[in-house]
Amino acid sequence: MQKKNLNMPKIKGINTQPHLGIIGRRNTGKSSLINAITKQDLAIVSDTPGTTTDPVKKSIEIYGLGPTVIIDTPGYDDVGELGLKRVQKTLEVIKLIDFALLVVNNYQIEKEEQEIILKLEETHTPFLIVNNKVDQCEAPTQSSFENYNIVNVSATTLFGIDKLIDKIVKLMPKSAYQSSTSILGDVVDPGDQIVLITPIDSAAPEGRLILPQVQTIRDILDHQAIAIVLKETEIEDYLKKNTKPNLVVTDSKIFPEVSKMIPDEIPLTSFSIILAHQKGDFYSYLKGTKAIENLQNEDQILILESCTHTTSCDDIGRVKIPNWLKEYTKKKLHFTVISGLDPIPDYSQFKLIVQCGGCMITKRQIMNRLQPAINAQIPITNYGMLIAYVSGIFYRATAIFR
């Protein structure tokens, strides 16, 4: 399936929520700064150091960026056994954010701040140094901060807050809030009919569609194409009564059934695979999926769910994928499931890593989790690609993006 109208204007991808991290020592006014930026009392403020004990996410609207997630972190100078765990949590946040505000007082940029700056630079995370409580400090006597982008503010008087917001909007990477590629824009033309197969089973949310389905519908409409949504039980009747669709996108877990009902001449893929193309390392997925053939008895498999959800008896990541892999390989395999964005302590023990579509997180968050595995040459794959492979339709399901 190829694009026909190559002169059509490029339509950018569906927006995602940029993640802004607030990092600093205890009692530098990080929570007060969040309240000043949002002009709401969202964060608990106290003169007692260590009021924020865990990273806390708060969703706000920033003009110029749209919906934005602010992450308030514990002070990175916390002490004691519990304090060190809080510091580790703060360091983990750096891997999740698109932009950081490093909050200091009285232009204090010392060893601890330099360590945080090094972490930000290692992960290529852009940042601003925010000199808070400027109404309480004297002008600097040294130029230790002159090499950094610094903004003077007072969270209590709101001095400099509007300037800070303007700088955040200006310096936030566009990739954080607008995907460089749309979900189907490279393969859909105006007027194309795209059939979306959405099973309504025990795993489907009550009264609504799941996010990848909603995002795909919007992307199809943005490209002046036609979205047709139906259940798998309606496929045969639809094909008998209507013209041949230009593309069929299905839920990955019913790949085996759907592939038998859709004629070979009609392109077929899944929601998980189109998200893999938009957000993941698509070609590392293609290569890594074939490592299924090399799995041996007692191998460890890591399954990454990028959101937290209640599970059911036919859960795709925890039940179906392990069963399909064991049935296909005829091997005794062991599975570890990590939900949300919890840290992965040791990649080296795993022979294969299986990432979900990642509809709830950003491309940066997905890649920060997968890059250590890629660097260590540990094969990675994606829910949809794995299911297509064990179903014998891997090439067909990925052909539209090759």
MILUMSE-686318 format. One record per residue (C-alpha): residue in one letter; chain; x, z, y. Coordinates in steps of 0.25 Angstrom, whole numbers. Layout:
N
pt resn=a	chain=A	east=X	up=Z	north=Y
...
***
This chain:
402
pt resn=m	chain=A	east=0	up=0	north=0
pt resn=q	chain=A	east=7	up=-5	north=13
pt resn=k	chain=A	east=3	up=-4	north=28
pt resn=k	chain=A	east=-3	up=-17	north=33
pt resn=n	chain=A	east=-4	up=-14	north=48
pt resn=l	chain=A	east=11	up=-11	north=51
pt resn=n	chain=A	east=8	up=-12	north=66
pt resn=m	chain=A	east=-2	up=-1	north=66
pt resn=p	chain=A	east=3	up=11	north=75
pt resn=k	chain=A	east=9	up=22	north=68
pt resn=i	chain=A	east=0	up=34	north=67
pt resn=k	chain=A	east=7	up=48	north=66
pt resn=g	chain=A	east=4	up=58	north=55
pt resn=i	chain=A	east=-6	up=69	north=54
pt resn=n	chain=A	east=-2	up=81	north=62
pt resn=t	chain=A	east=4	up=93	north=56
pt resn=q	chain=A	east=6	up=107	north=62
pt resn=p	chain=A	east=20	up=110	north=68
pt resn=h	chain=A	east=26	up=123	north=64
pt resn=l	chain=A	east=32	up=131	north=76
pt resn=g	chain=A	east=40	up=143	north=72
pt resn=i	chain=A	east=43	up=155	north=81
pt resn=i	chain=A	east=56	up=162	north=77
pt resn=g	chain=A	east=64	up=173	north=83
pt resn=r	chain=A	east=69	up=187	north=83
pt resn=r	chain=A	east=59	up=199	north=82
pt resn=n	chain=A	east=52	up=202	north=95
pt resn=t	chain=A	east=56	up=190	north=102
pt resn=g	chain=A	east=42	up=187	north=105
pt resn=k	chain=A	east=39	up=176	north=95
pt resn=s	chain=A	east=24	up=181	north=92
pt resn=s	chain=A	east=22	up=182	north=107
pt resn=l	chain=A	east=27	up=168	north=109
pt resn=i	chain=A	east=17	up=163	north=99
pt resn=n	chain=A	east=6	up=169	north=107
pt resn=a	chain=A	east=12	up=163	north=120
pt resn=i	chain=A	east=12	up=149	north=114
pt resn=t	chain=A	east=-2	up=150	north=108
pt resn=k	chain=A	east=-7	up=158	north=119
pt resn=q	chain=A	east=-14	up=167	north=109
pt resn=d	chain=A	east=-11	up=180	north=102
pt resn=l	chain=A	east=-8	up=174	north=89
pt resn=a	chain=A	east=4	up=182	north=85
pt resn=i	chain=A	east=5	up=198	north=85
pt resn=v	chain=A	east=15	up=202	north=96
pt resn=s	chain=A	east=22	up=216	north=96
pt resn=d	chain=A	east=35	up=221	north=102
pt resn=t	chain=A	east=38	up=227	north=88
pt resn=p	chain=A	east=49	up=217	north=82
pt resn=g	chain=A	east=45	up=211	north=69
pt resn=t	chain=A	east=30	up=210	north=72
pt resn=t	chain=A	east=29	up=196	north=65
pt resn=t	chain=A	east=33	up=199	north=51
pt resn=d	chain=A	east=30	up=185	north=44
pt resn=p	chain=A	east=29	up=171	north=49
pt resn=v	chain=A	east=15	up=169	north=55
pt resn=k	chain=A	east=9	up=155	north=57
pt resn=k	chain=A	east=0	up=152	north=68
pt resn=s	chain=A	east=-7	up=139	north=71
pt resn=i	chain=A	east=-9	up=135	north=86
pt resn=e	chain=A	east=-11	up=122	north=94
pt resn=i	chain=A	east=0	up=118	north=103
pt resn=y	chain=A	east=-3	up=106	north=112
pt resn=g	chain=A	east=6	up=95	north=109
pt resn=l	chain=A	east=8	up=99	north=95
pt resn=g	chain=A	east=-6	up=102	north=90
pt resn=p	chain=A	east=-8	up=113	north=79
pt resn=t	chain=A	east=5	up=121	north=77
pt resn=v	chain=A	east=9	up=132	north=68
pt resn=i	chain=A	east=17	up=143	north=74
pt resn=i	chain=A	east=25	up=152	north=65
pt resn=d	chain=A	east=28	up=166	north=70
pt resn=t	chain=A	east=40	up=172	north=63
pt resn=p	chain=A	east=46	up=186	north=61
pt resn=g	chain=A	east=59	up=189	north=69
pt resn=y	chain=A	east=71	up=183	north=62
pt resn=d	chain=A	east=79	up=196	north=66
pt resn=d	chain=A	east=70	up=205	north=57
pt resn=v	chain=A	east=77	up=215	north=49
pt resn=g	chain=A	east=76	up=223	north=36
pt resn=e	chain=A	east=72	up=217	north=22
pt resn=l	chain=A	east=58	up=213	north=27
pt resn=g	chain=A	east=64	up=208	north=40
pt resn=l	chain=A	east=73	up=198	north=32
pt resn=k	chain=A	east=62	up=193	north=25
pt resn=r	chain=A	east=55	up=190	north=38
pt resn=v	chain=A	east=67	up=183	north=43
pt resn=q	chain=A	east=67	up=174	north=31
pt resn=k	chain=A	east=53	up=171	north=33
pt resn=t	chain=A	east=57	up=166	north=48
pt resn=l	chain=A	east=68	up=157	north=42
pt resn=e	chain=A	east=58	up=151	north=32
pt resn=v	chain=A	east=49	up=148	north=44
pt resn=i	chain=A	east=60	up=139	north=50
pt resn=k	chain=A	east=58	up=129	north=38
pt resn=l	chain=A	east=43	up=128	north=41
pt resn=i	chain=A	east=42	up=125	north=56
pt resn=d	chain=A	east=44	up=113	north=65
pt resn=f	chain=A	east=49	up=120	north=77
pt resn=a	chain=A	east=54	up=134	north=81
pt resn=l	chain=A	east=54	up=143	north=92
pt resn=l	chain=A	east=66	up=153	north=92
pt resn=v	chain=A	east=61	up=165	north=100
pt resn=v	chain=A	east=72	up=173	north=107
pt resn=n	chain=A	east=73	up=183	north=118
pt resn=n	chain=A	east=83	up=184	north=130
pt resn=y	chain=A	east=89	up=171	north=125
pt resn=q	chain=A	east=94	up=178	north=112
pt resn=i	chain=A	east=100	up=167	north=103
pt resn=e	chain=A	east=110	up=175	north=94
pt resn=k	chain=A	east=114	up=174	north=79
pt resn=e	chain=A	east=99	up=176	north=74
pt resn=e	chain=A	east=94	up=165	north=83
pt resn=q	chain=A	east=106	up=156	north=79
pt resn=e	chain=A	east=102	up=157	north=65
pt resn=i	chain=A	east=88	up=153	north=67
pt resn=i	chain=A	east=92	up=142	north=75
pt resn=l	chain=A	east=101	up=137	north=64
pt resn=k	chain=A	east=90	up=138	north=54
pt resn=l	chain=A	east=81	up=130	north=64
pt resn=e	chain=A	east=92	up=119	north=65
pt resn=e	chain=A	east=94	up=119	north=50
pt resn=t	chain=A	east=80	up=115	north=48
pt resn=h	chain=A	east=79	up=106	north=60
pt resn=t	chain=A	east=69	up=114	north=66
pt resn=p	chain=A	east=68	up=112	north=81
pt resn=f	chain=A	east=66	up=125	north=89
pt resn=l	chain=A	east=66	up=131	north=103
pt resn=i	chain=A	east=72	up=144	north=107
pt resn=v	chain=A	east=61	up=152	north=115
pt resn=n	chain=A	east=67	up=163	north=124
pt resn=n	chain=A	east=55	up=172	north=124
pt resn=k	chain=A	east=53	up=184	north=133
pt resn=v	chain=A	east=60	up=177	north=144
pt resn=d	chain=A	east=53	up=186	north=155
pt resn=q	chain=A	east=61	up=198	north=148
pt resn=c	chain=A	east=75	up=192	north=147
pt resn=e	chain=A	east=86	up=188	north=156
pt resn=a	chain=A	east=92	up=175	north=158
pt resn=p	chain=A	east=103	up=172	north=147
pt resn=t	chain=A	east=117	up=175	north=150
pt resn=q	chain=A	east=123	up=165	north=140
pt resn=s	chain=A	east=119	up=151	north=135
pt resn=s	chain=A	east=117	up=154	north=120
pt resn=f	chain=A	east=104	up=147	north=121
pt resn=e	chain=A	east=108	up=135	north=129
pt resn=n	chain=A	east=109	up=125	north=117
pt resn=y	chain=A	east=95	up=128	north=113
pt resn=n	chain=A	east=81	up=124	north=118
pt resn=i	chain=A	east=76	up=137	north=124
pt resn=v	chain=A	east=63	up=140	north=131
pt resn=n	chain=A	east=61	up=153	north=139
pt resn=v	chain=A	east=47	up=159	north=137
pt resn=s	chain=A	east=40	up=172	north=139
pt resn=a	chain=A	east=29	up=174	north=128
pt resn=t	chain=A	east=22	up=186	north=136
pt resn=t	chain=A	east=22	up=178	north=150
pt resn=l	chain=A	east=20	up=164	north=144
pt resn=f	chain=A	east=32	up=160	north=152
pt resn=g	chain=A	east=38	up=147	north=146
pt resn=i	chain=A	east=27	up=146	north=135
pt resn=d	chain=A	east=22	up=132	north=139
pt resn=k	chain=A	east=36	up=127	north=140
pt resn=l	chain=A	east=39	up=132	north=126
pt resn=i	chain=A	east=26	up=125	north=121
pt resn=d	chain=A	east=30	up=112	north=128
pt resn=k	chain=A	east=44	up=113	north=121
pt resn=i	chain=A	east=38	up=115	north=107
pt resn=v	chain=A	east=29	up=103	north=109
pt resn=k	chain=A	east=40	up=95	north=114
pt resn=l	chain=A	east=51	up=99	north=103
pt resn=m	chain=A	east=41	up=100	north=91
pt resn=p	chain=A	east=45	up=89	north=81
pt resn=k	chain=A	east=34	up=79	north=80
pt resn=s	chain=A	east=35	up=79	north=65
pt resn=a	chain=A	east=30	up=93	north=66
pt resn=y	chain=A	east=16	up=90	north=71
pt resn=q	chain=A	east=15	up=75	north=68
pt resn=s	chain=A	east=19	up=68	north=55
pt resn=s	chain=A	east=27	up=56	north=57
pt resn=t	chain=A	east=20	up=49	north=46
pt resn=s	chain=A	east=5	up=49	north=43
pt resn=i	chain=A	east=-1	up=52	north=29
pt resn=l	chain=A	east=-5	up=38	north=26
pt resn=g	chain=A	east=-2	up=30	north=39
pt resn=d	chain=A	east=9	up=22	north=32
pt resn=v	chain=A	east=0	up=16	north=21
pt resn=v	chain=A	east=-14	up=16	north=28
pt resn=d	chain=A	east=-20	up=5	north=37
pt resn=p	chain=A	east=-32	up=5	north=46
pt resn=g	chain=A	east=-44	up=2	north=37
pt resn=d	chain=A	east=-38	up=6	north=24
pt resn=q	chain=A	east=-47	up=14	north=14
pt resn=i	chain=A	east=-40	up=27	north=9
pt resn=v	chain=A	east=-47	up=34	north=-2
pt resn=l	chain=A	east=-44	up=49	north=-2
pt resn=i	chain=A	east=-47	up=56	north=-15
pt resn=t	chain=A	east=-50	up=71	north=-13
pt resn=p	chain=A	east=-54	up=79	north=-25
pt resn=i	chain=A	east=-63	up=91	north=-23
pt resn=d	chain=A	east=-59	up=101	north=-33
pt resn=s	chain=A	east=-56	up=116	north=-34
pt resn=a	chain=A	east=-43	up=114	north=-26
pt resn=a	chain=A	east=-50	up=107	north=-15
pt resn=p	chain=A	east=-53	up=116	north=-3
pt resn=e	chain=A	east=-68	up=120	north=0
pt resn=g	chain=A	east=-75	up=110	north=9
pt resn=r	chain=A	east=-63	up=102	north=14
pt resn=l	chain=A	east=-52	up=93	north=11
pt resn=i	chain=A	east=-38	up=97	north=9
pt resn=l	chain=A	east=-28	up=94	north=21
pt resn=p	chain=A	east=-21	up=82	north=15
pt resn=q	chain=A	east=-34	up=75	north=13
pt resn=v	chain=A	east=-38	up=78	north=28
pt resn=q	chain=A	east=-25	up=73	north=33
pt resn=t	chain=A	east=-26	up=60	north=25
pt resn=i	chain=A	east=-40	up=57	north=30
pt resn=r	chain=A	east=-35	up=59	north=44
pt resn=d	chain=A	east=-23	up=50	north=42
pt resn=i	chain=A	east=-31	up=39	north=36
pt resn=l	chain=A	east=-41	up=40	north=48
pt resn=d	chain=A	east=-29	up=40	north=58
pt resn=h	chain=A	east=-25	up=26	north=52
pt resn=q	chain=A	east=-39	up=20	north=53
pt resn=a	chain=A	east=-40	up=20	north=38
pt resn=i	chain=A	east=-52	up=24	north=30
pt resn=a	chain=A	east=-52	up=37	north=22
pt resn=i	chain=A	east=-61	up=38	north=10
pt resn=v	chain=A	east=-62	up=52	north=4
pt resn=l	chain=A	east=-67	up=54	north=-10
pt resn=k	chain=A	east=-66	up=63	north=-23
pt resn=e	chain=A	east=-59	up=58	north=-35
pt resn=t	chain=A	east=-73	up=57	north=-42
pt resn=e	chain=A	east=-77	up=46	north=-32
pt resn=i	chain=A	east=-65	up=37	north=-34
pt resn=e	chain=A	east=-71	up=27	north=-44
pt resn=d	chain=A	east=-84	up=25	north=-37
pt resn=y	chain=A	east=-77	up=23	north=-24
pt resn=l	chain=A	east=-68	up=12	north=-29
pt resn=k	chain=A	east=-80	up=5	north=-35
pt resn=k	chain=A	east=-88	up=5	north=-22
pt resn=n	chain=A	east=-77	up=3	north=-11
pt resn=t	chain=A	east=-66	up=-6	north=-8
pt resn=k	chain=A	east=-52	up=-3	north=-13
pt resn=p	chain=A	east=-45	up=8	north=-5
pt resn=n	chain=A	east=-31	up=6	north=1
pt resn=l	chain=A	east=-26	up=20	north=-4
pt resn=v	chain=A	east=-31	up=31	north=-12
pt resn=v	chain=A	east=-26	up=45	north=-9
pt resn=t	chain=A	east=-29	up=56	north=-19
pt resn=d	chain=A	east=-27	up=71	north=-21
pt resn=s	chain=A	east=-14	up=71	north=-30
pt resn=k	chain=A	east=-20	up=80	north=-41
pt resn=i	chain=A	east=-30	up=70	north=-45
pt resn=f	chain=A	east=-19	up=58	north=-45
pt resn=p	chain=A	east=-21	up=56	north=-60
pt resn=e	chain=A	east=-36	up=54	north=-60
pt resn=v	chain=A	east=-36	up=46	north=-47
pt resn=s	chain=A	east=-25	up=37	north=-50
pt resn=k	chain=A	east=-33	up=32	north=-62
pt resn=m	chain=A	east=-45	up=29	north=-53
pt resn=i	chain=A	east=-38	up=21	north=-42
pt resn=p	chain=A	east=-34	up=7	north=-46
pt resn=d	chain=A	east=-19	up=5	north=-45
pt resn=e	chain=A	east=-20	up=-5	north=-34
pt resn=i	chain=A	east=-25	up=6	north=-24
pt resn=p	chain=A	east=-14	up=15	north=-19
pt resn=l	chain=A	east=-15	up=29	north=-23
pt resn=t	chain=A	east=-8	up=42	north=-18
pt resn=s	chain=A	east=-11	up=56	north=-15
pt resn=f	chain=A	east=-13	up=66	north=-3
pt resn=s	chain=A	east=0	up=73	north=-8
pt resn=i	chain=A	east=8	up=61	north=-8
pt resn=i	chain=A	east=4	up=56	north=6
pt resn=l	chain=A	east=8	up=69	north=11
pt resn=a	chain=A	east=21	up=69	north=4
pt resn=h	chain=A	east=24	up=56	north=11
pt resn=q	chain=A	east=20	up=62	north=25
pt resn=k	chain=A	east=27	up=75	north=24
pt resn=g	chain=A	east=36	up=76	north=12
pt resn=d	chain=A	east=49	up=69	north=8
pt resn=f	chain=A	east=42	up=58	north=1
pt resn=y	chain=A	east=54	up=51	north=-6
pt resn=s	chain=A	east=59	up=64	north=-11
pt resn=y	chain=A	east=46	up=67	north=-17
pt resn=l	chain=A	east=46	up=53	north=-23
pt resn=k	chain=A	east=60	up=55	north=-29
pt resn=g	chain=A	east=57	up=70	north=-33
pt resn=t	chain=A	east=44	up=67	north=-41
pt resn=k	chain=A	east=51	up=59	north=-51
pt resn=a	chain=A	east=59	up=72	north=-55
pt resn=i	chain=A	east=47	up=76	north=-63
pt resn=e	chain=A	east=53	up=68	north=-74
pt resn=n	chain=A	east=65	up=77	north=-74
pt resn=l	chain=A	east=58	up=91	north=-75
pt resn=q	chain=A	east=62	up=99	north=-87
pt resn=n	chain=A	east=57	up=111	north=-94
pt resn=e	chain=A	east=57	up=124	north=-86
pt resn=d	chain=A	east=59	up=117	north=-73
pt resn=q	chain=A	east=54	up=123	north=-60
pt resn=i	chain=A	east=45	up=116	north=-51
pt resn=l	chain=A	east=42	up=120	north=-37
pt resn=i	chain=A	east=28	up=117	north=-31
pt resn=l	chain=A	east=27	up=118	north=-16
pt resn=e	chain=A	east=13	up=121	north=-10
pt resn=s	chain=A	east=14	up=120	north=5
pt resn=c	chain=A	east=1	up=128	north=7
pt resn=t	chain=A	east=-5	up=140	north=2
pt resn=h	chain=A	east=-19	up=138	north=-5
pt resn=t	chain=A	east=-27	up=145	north=-16
pt resn=t	chain=A	east=-25	up=139	north=-30
pt resn=s	chain=A	east=-34	up=134	north=-40
pt resn=c	chain=A	east=-34	up=131	north=-55
pt resn=d	chain=A	east=-30	up=116	north=-52
pt resn=d	chain=A	east=-21	up=119	north=-40
pt resn=i	chain=A	east=-12	up=106	north=-38
pt resn=g	chain=A	east=1	up=113	north=-36
pt resn=r	chain=A	east=0	up=125	north=-45
pt resn=v	chain=A	east=-7	up=120	north=-57
pt resn=k	chain=A	east=-9	up=104	north=-57
pt resn=i	chain=A	east=5	up=100	north=-53
pt resn=p	chain=A	east=12	up=110	north=-63
pt resn=n	chain=A	east=3	up=105	north=-74
pt resn=w	chain=A	east=5	up=91	north=-71
pt resn=l	chain=A	east=20	up=92	north=-71
pt resn=k	chain=A	east=21	up=100	north=-84
pt resn=e	chain=A	east=12	up=90	north=-91
pt resn=y	chain=A	east=20	up=78	north=-86
pt resn=t	chain=A	east=34	up=83	north=-89
pt resn=k	chain=A	east=30	up=91	north=-101
pt resn=k	chain=A	east=40	up=102	north=-96
pt resn=k	chain=A	east=39	up=117	north=-94
pt resn=l	chain=A	east=39	up=118	north=-79
pt resn=h	chain=A	east=39	up=130	north=-70
pt resn=f	chain=A	east=32	up=129	north=-56
pt resn=t	chain=A	east=34	up=137	north=-43
pt resn=v	chain=A	east=23	up=135	north=-32
pt resn=i	chain=A	east=27	up=139	north=-18
pt resn=s	chain=A	east=15	up=139	north=-8
pt resn=g	chain=A	east=15	up=137	north=7
pt resn=l	chain=A	east=29	up=137	north=13
pt resn=d	chain=A	east=35	up=148	north=6
pt resn=p	chain=A	east=50	up=147	north=4
pt resn=i	chain=A	east=56	up=141	north=-8
pt resn=p	chain=A	east=67	up=151	north=-13
pt resn=d	chain=A	east=75	up=141	north=-22
pt resn=y	chain=A	east=73	up=126	north=-24
pt resn=s	chain=A	east=84	up=125	north=-34
pt resn=q	chain=A	east=76	up=130	north=-46
pt resn=f	chain=A	east=65	up=119	north=-45
pt resn=k	chain=A	east=66	up=105	north=-52
pt resn=l	chain=A	east=55	up=99	north=-44
pt resn=i	chain=A	east=47	up=103	north=-31
pt resn=v	chain=A	east=33	up=99	north=-29
pt resn=q	chain=A	east=28	up=99	north=-14
pt resn=c	chain=A	east=13	up=98	north=-11
pt resn=g	chain=A	east=8	up=88	north=0
pt resn=g	chain=A	east=11	up=98	north=11
pt resn=c	chain=A	east=-2	up=95	north=19
pt resn=m	chain=A	east=-1	up=109	north=26
pt resn=i	chain=A	east=13	up=109	north=30
pt resn=t	chain=A	east=23	up=100	north=38
pt resn=k	chain=A	east=33	up=90	north=33
pt resn=r	chain=A	east=44	up=99	north=39
pt resn=q	chain=A	east=39	up=110	north=30
pt resn=i	chain=A	east=38	up=102	north=18
pt resn=m	chain=A	east=52	up=96	north=20
pt resn=n	chain=A	east=58	up=109	north=23
pt resn=r	chain=A	east=53	up=114	north=9
pt resn=l	chain=A	east=57	up=102	north=2
pt resn=q	chain=A	east=71	up=99	north=8
pt resn=p	chain=A	east=79	up=110	north=1
pt resn=a	chain=A	east=74	up=104	north=-12
pt resn=i	chain=A	east=77	up=89	north=-8
pt resn=n	chain=A	east=91	up=94	north=-4
pt resn=a	chain=A	east=93	up=101	north=-17
pt resn=q	chain=A	east=88	up=88	north=-24
pt resn=i	chain=A	east=76	up=95	north=-31
pt resn=p	chain=A	east=65	up=85	north=-33
pt resn=i	chain=A	east=53	up=86	north=-24
pt resn=t	chain=A	east=39	up=80	north=-26
pt resn=n	chain=A	east=25	up=81	north=-21
pt resn=y	chain=A	east=12	up=85	north=-27
pt resn=g	chain=A	east=6	up=71	north=-26
pt resn=m	chain=A	east=19	up=64	north=-31
pt resn=l	chain=A	east=20	up=73	north=-43
pt resn=i	chain=A	east=6	up=72	north=-47
pt resn=a	chain=A	east=7	up=56	north=-45
pt resn=y	chain=A	east=20	up=57	north=-54
pt resn=v	chain=A	east=14	up=64	north=-66
pt resn=s	chain=A	east=2	up=56	north=-65
pt resn=g	chain=A	east=10	up=43	north=-66
pt resn=i	chain=A	east=6	up=37	north=-52
pt resn=f	chain=A	east=18	up=42	north=-44
pt resn=y	chain=A	east=22	up=28	north=-39
pt resn=r	chain=A	east=7	up=24	north=-36
pt resn=a	chain=A	east=5	up=37	north=-28
pt resn=t	chain=A	east=17	up=36	north=-20
pt resn=a	chain=A	east=18	up=20	north=-18
pt resn=i	chain=A	east=11	up=20	north=-4
pt resn=f	chain=A	east=23	up=27	north=2
pt resn=r	chain=A	east=34	up=21	north=-5
***
